[in-house]
Amino acid sequence: MAAVVSVNISEKKGTVKHPVPEIQFKLRHGIVGDAHAGDWHRQISLLAEESVDTMRAACPIPLGEGVFAENINTRGIDLKHLPVGTRLRIGETEVEVTQIGKECHSDCAIKKAVGKCVMPTEGIFAIVVKEGTVRPGDEIEILEAKA
């Protein structure tokens, strides 16, 4: 079963996200209280714990949830290979994948320490399709995979 490991927000852009007990998804907005919320195509960021684990093995600094500025850490789903347009059910909510990866901030602390970062190639972004609450432990299901 694919599941949510952690949900994370940051109140200001340019800061590391921190774990919270739950997050609220809002249509045409993203995550209530998160600095990256807004009516755009990158409302929510997701990163697989499996990707973070590969970085943890190579990184001399501790890597907690949200360190890559991801809103949701997952386990058991191959996020980086989901095509744009794929719909996911996350707990009581639904999202649509809009982008795979993004340009990394130049010389972030992780990239300096390890020489690479996983978010540019393995993180994904989505928009809210159905509002609701997401918590650690919520199940993730692929509803519709685009070809």
BELFENBEL-V382164 format. One record per residue. N is the residue number from 0. RES is the residue in one small letter. OMEGA is omega in radians with two decimals (none if undefined). Layout:
[[N | RES | OMEGA] [N | RES | OMEGA]]
This chain:
[[0 | m | 3.04] [1 | a | -3.07] [2 | a | 3.04] [3 | v | 3.10] [4 | v | -3.08] [5 | s | 3.01] [6 | v | -2.94] [7 | n | 3.07] [8 | i | 2.93] [9 | s | -3.11] [10 | e | -3.14] [11 | k | 3.07] [12 | k | 3.11] [13 | g | 3.09] [14 | t | 3.11] [15 | v | 3.08] [16 | k | -3.13] [17 | h | -3.13] [18 | p | 3.06] [19 | v | -3.11] [20 | p | -3.14] [21 | e | 3.05] [22 | i | 3.14] [23 | q | 3.06] [24 | f | 3.13] [25 | k | 3.13] [26 | l | 3.13] [27 | r | -3.11] [28 | h | -3.05] [29 | g | -3.06] [30 | i | 3.13] [31 | v | 3.09] [32 | g | 3.13] [33 | d | -3.08] [34 | a | -3.10] [35 | h | 3.12] [36 | a | 3.09] [37 | g | -3.11] [38 | d | 3.13] [39 | w | -2.99] [40 | h | 3.13] [41 | r | -3.11] [42 | q | -3.05] [43 | i | 3.06] [44 | s | 3.13] [45 | l | 3.11] [46 | l | -3.13] [47 | a | 3.05] [48 | e | 3.10] [49 | e | 3.08] [50 | s | 3.13] [51 | v | 3.13] [52 | d | 3.12] [53 | t | 3.09] [54 | m | 3.11] [55 | r | -3.12] [56 | a | -3.06] [57 | a | -2.98] [58 | c | 3.13] [59 | p | 3.13] [60 | i | 3.14] [61 | p | -3.14] [62 | l | 3.12] [63 | g | 3.10] [64 | e | 3.09] [65 | g | -3.07] [66 | v | 3.09] [67 | f | -3.12] [68 | a | 3.10] [69 | e | 3.09] [70 | n | -3.08] [71 | i | 2.97] [72 | n | -3.09] [73 | t | 2.99] [74 | r | 3.04] [75 | g | 3.09] [76 | i | -3.08] [77 | d | -3.04] [78 | l | -3.00] [79 | k | 3.13] [80 | h | 3.08] [81 | l | 3.11] [82 | p | 3.01] [83 | v | -3.11] [84 | g | 3.11] [85 | t | 3.09] [86 | r | 3.13] [87 | l | 2.93] [88 | r | 3.10] [89 | i | -3.03] [90 | g | -3.13] [91 | e | -3.06] [92 | t | 3.00] [93 | e | 3.09] [94 | v | 3.05] [95 | e | -3.14] [96 | v | -3.09] [97 | t | -3.08] [98 | q | 3.03] [99 | i | 3.11] [100 | g | 3.07] [101 | k | 3.10] [102 | e | -3.12] [103 | c | 3.01] [104 | h | -3.08] [105 | s | 3.06] [106 | d | 3.02] [107 | c | -3.05] [108 | a | -3.12] [109 | i | 3.14] [110 | k | 3.10] [111 | k | -3.07] [112 | a | -3.01] [113 | v | -3.10] [114 | g | 3.10] [115 | k | 3.11] [116 | c | -3.09] [117 | v | -3.06] [118 | m | -3.12] [119 | p | -3.09] [120 | t | -3.01] [121 | e | 3.06] [122 | g | 3.10] [123 | i | -3.13] [124 | f | -3.07] [125 | a | 3.01] [126 | i | 3.12] [127 | v | 3.07] [128 | v | 3.11] [129 | k | -3.10] [130 | e | 3.07] [131 | g | -3.10] [132 | t | 3.07] [133 | v | -3.13] [134 | r | 3.00] [135 | p | -3.11] [136 | g | 3.11] [137 | d | 3.11] [138 | e | 3.07] [139 | i | -3.12] [140 | e | 3.03] [141 | i | -3.13] [142 | l | -3.07] [143 | e | 3.12] [144 | a | 3.10] [145 | k | 3.13] [146 | a | none]]
